[in-house]
Amino acid sequence: MDVSGRVWGATRAERDAPYPCDPLVAVRSEGWTRAVDIAAPPGLVFPWLRQLTIAPYSYDWIDFRGRKSPHTLLPTTPALSVGQPFLVFEIADFTTDEHITGVLPEALARRHGHMAVSYTLRPQDAGSRLVVKVVAEAGATTSRRLRRRLLAWGDLIMMRKQLLTLKKLSERSAASKNVLSQ
């Protein structure tokens, strides 16, 4: 069991694997990895990841100022583009149905340290494996290390809720699609 707040649901291989966000933090850093199985193919999960550009899908009363993250896919969700807001990040790279990678804007990085994230999807059996890797600047001072540890735990709590919500919504989309195709 990981007590550092750095891992939830990820296998050793997933923790050790390279991710698109890894080279985006050029200073000494640490990685946090979270993962979940989803009973829906990547093509049905990815539209929900796209909606992370407009809503957090975690604890809305904290992360979204009490507004509700939409529980339907919105036709008005903008097409992905580099530089577009993505949660607290800006999109640095993406490949449809495979990953969305973001980097913390410079103003936030000066205050909180450099960070990058990759939401990655891969097919698994009839569904998907969603693995999220966060790369965070490692602190040199005791104060910075303590803040980073608290941030890792806070991120774990919020992202666990987010991933479970995305799983539920994606699986609902898959079930609906299966019903419609019968």
C-alpha positions as CSV (number, residue, x, y, z in Angstrom):
1,M,0.0,0.0,0.0
2,D,1.3,3.4,-1.0
3,V,1.2,5.9,1.9
4,S,2.8,8.8,0.0
5,G,-0.3,9.9,-1.9
6,R,1.7,9.2,-5.2
7,V,-0.2,6.1,-6.4
8,W,-3.8,5.0,-6.7
9,G,-4.8,2.0,-8.9
10,A,-1.7,1.9,-11.0
11,T,0.5,-1.1,-11.5
12,R,4.3,-1.1,-11.1
13,A,4.6,-1.2,-14.9
14,E,2.3,1.8,-15.2
15,R,4.3,3.8,-12.6
16,D,7.5,3.0,-14.4
17,A,6.3,3.6,-18.0
18,P,7.2,6.8,-19.9
19,Y,4.4,9.3,-20.4
20,P,4.1,12.4,-22.7
21,C,4.2,14.7,-19.7
22,D,7.6,13.4,-18.4
23,P,9.9,15.7,-20.4
24,L,7.7,18.8,-19.8
25,V,9.1,19.4,-16.3
26,A,12.8,20.1,-16.8
27,V,13.7,20.3,-13.1
28,R,14.0,17.6,-10.5
29,S,10.6,16.1,-10.1
30,E,8.5,13.3,-8.8
31,G,5.6,11.4,-10.4
32,W,2.1,10.6,-9.2
33,T,0.2,7.9,-11.0
34,R,-3.5,7.1,-10.9
35,A,-5.4,4.5,-12.9
36,V,-8.8,2.9,-13.4
37,D,-10.3,0.2,-15.7
38,I,-13.3,1.4,-17.7
39,A,-15.8,-0.9,-19.4
40,A,-15.9,1.3,-22.5
41,P,-13.5,1.5,-25.5
42,P,-11.2,4.5,-25.8
43,G,-13.4,6.1,-28.5
44,L,-16.2,6.4,-25.9
45,V,-14.0,7.5,-23.0
46,F,-12.0,10.2,-24.9
47,P,-15.0,12.6,-25.4
48,W,-15.3,12.6,-21.6
49,L,-11.6,13.5,-21.3
50,R,-12.2,16.3,-23.8
51,Q,-14.8,17.7,-21.4
52,L,-12.1,18.2,-18.8
53,T,-11.5,21.4,-20.7
54,I,-14.8,22.7,-19.4
55,A,-15.4,20.9,-16.1
56,P,-13.3,19.0,-13.4
57,Y,-15.6,16.0,-12.7
58,S,-14.3,15.7,-9.2
59,Y,-15.9,17.3,-6.1
60,D,-17.7,20.1,-7.9
61,W,-18.4,22.0,-4.7
62,I,-14.6,22.4,-4.2
63,D,-13.2,22.3,-7.8
64,F,-16.1,24.0,-9.7
65,R,-17.4,26.6,-7.2
66,G,-20.5,24.6,-6.7
67,R,-21.5,24.3,-10.3
68,K,-22.2,20.8,-11.6
69,S,-20.0,19.1,-14.1
70,P,-22.2,18.1,-17.0
71,H,-23.3,14.4,-17.0
72,T,-24.0,14.4,-20.8
73,L,-21.6,15.0,-23.6
74,L,-22.0,18.5,-24.8
75,P,-21.9,19.2,-28.5
76,T,-20.4,22.6,-27.7
77,T,-17.2,21.2,-26.2
78,P,-14.5,22.9,-28.2
79,A,-12.1,21.0,-30.4
80,L,-8.8,20.4,-28.6
81,S,-5.9,22.7,-29.4
82,V,-2.4,23.3,-27.9
83,G,-2.6,26.2,-25.4
84,Q,-6.2,25.5,-24.5
85,P,-7.2,25.5,-20.8
86,F,-7.4,21.9,-19.4
87,L,-8.3,21.8,-15.7
88,V,-5.5,24.0,-14.2
89,F,-3.2,23.2,-17.0
90,E,-2.8,24.3,-20.7
91,I,-2.8,21.6,-23.3
92,A,0.7,20.9,-24.5
93,D,0.0,17.9,-26.7
94,F,-2.8,15.4,-27.5
95,T,-3.7,12.4,-29.7
96,T,-7.4,11.6,-30.1
97,D,-8.4,8.5,-28.3
98,E,-4.9,8.2,-26.8
99,H,-3.9,11.1,-24.5
100,I,-4.3,14.7,-23.5
101,T,-1.2,16.2,-21.9
102,G,-1.0,19.6,-20.2
103,V,1.5,21.8,-18.5
104,L,0.9,24.3,-15.6
105,P,0.9,27.9,-16.9
106,E,4.1,29.8,-16.0
107,A,2.3,32.1,-13.5
108,L,1.0,29.1,-11.5
109,A,4.3,27.3,-11.9
110,R,6.1,30.2,-10.2
111,R,3.8,29.9,-7.2
112,H,3.3,26.1,-7.0
113,G,6.3,24.6,-8.8
114,H,6.4,23.2,-12.3
115,M,3.9,20.5,-13.1
116,A,2.6,18.5,-16.1
117,V,-0.1,15.9,-16.5
118,S,-1.0,13.2,-19.1
119,Y,-4.4,11.5,-19.2
120,T,-3.6,8.4,-21.3
121,L,-6.0,5.7,-22.7
122,R,-5.2,2.3,-24.0
123,P,-7.5,-0.5,-25.1
124,Q,-7.9,-3.3,-22.6
125,D,-10.0,-6.3,-23.4
126,A,-13.4,-4.8,-24.5
127,G,-12.7,-1.6,-22.6
128,S,-10.0,0.9,-21.7
129,R,-7.3,1.5,-19.1
130,L,-7.2,5.2,-18.1
131,V,-3.8,6.1,-16.5
132,V,-3.0,9.6,-15.4
133,K,0.5,10.6,-14.6
134,V,1.3,13.9,-12.9
135,V,4.9,15.1,-12.9
136,A,5.5,17.7,-10.1
137,E,8.7,19.7,-9.3
138,A,10.3,18.2,-6.3
139,G,11.0,20.6,-3.5
140,A,14.5,21.4,-2.3
141,T,13.4,22.9,1.0
142,T,11.6,21.2,3.9
143,S,8.7,23.6,3.4
144,R,8.5,22.9,-0.4
145,R,8.6,19.1,0.3
146,L,5.8,19.3,2.8
147,R,3.6,21.4,0.4
148,R,4.3,18.9,-2.4
149,R,3.3,16.0,-0.1
150,L,0.1,17.7,0.9
151,L,-0.6,18.5,-2.7
152,A,-0.1,14.9,-3.7
153,W,-2.6,13.8,-1.1
154,G,-5.1,16.5,-2.1
155,D,-4.6,15.5,-5.8
156,L,-5.2,11.9,-4.9
157,I,-8.5,12.6,-3.2
158,M,-9.8,14.8,-6.0
159,M,-8.5,12.7,-8.9
160,R,-9.8,9.5,-7.5
161,K,-13.3,11.0,-7.5
162,Q,-12.7,12.4,-11.0
163,L,-11.6,9.1,-12.4
164,L,-14.4,7.2,-10.9
165,T,-16.9,9.8,-12.2
166,L,-15.4,9.5,-15.7
167,K,-15.5,5.7,-15.5
168,K,-19.2,5.8,-14.5
169,L,-20.1,8.3,-17.3
170,S,-18.1,6.4,-20.0
171,E,-19.6,3.1,-19.0
172,R,-23.1,4.7,-19.1
173,S,-22.3,5.9,-22.7
174,A,-21.1,2.4,-23.7
175,A,-24.3,0.8,-22.2
176,S,-26.5,3.4,-24.0
177,K,-24.7,2.8,-27.3
178,N,-25.1,-1.0,-26.9
179,V,-28.8,-0.6,-26.2
180,L,-29.2,1.6,-29.3
181,S,-27.3,-0.8,-31.5
182,Q,-29.5,-3.8,-30.6
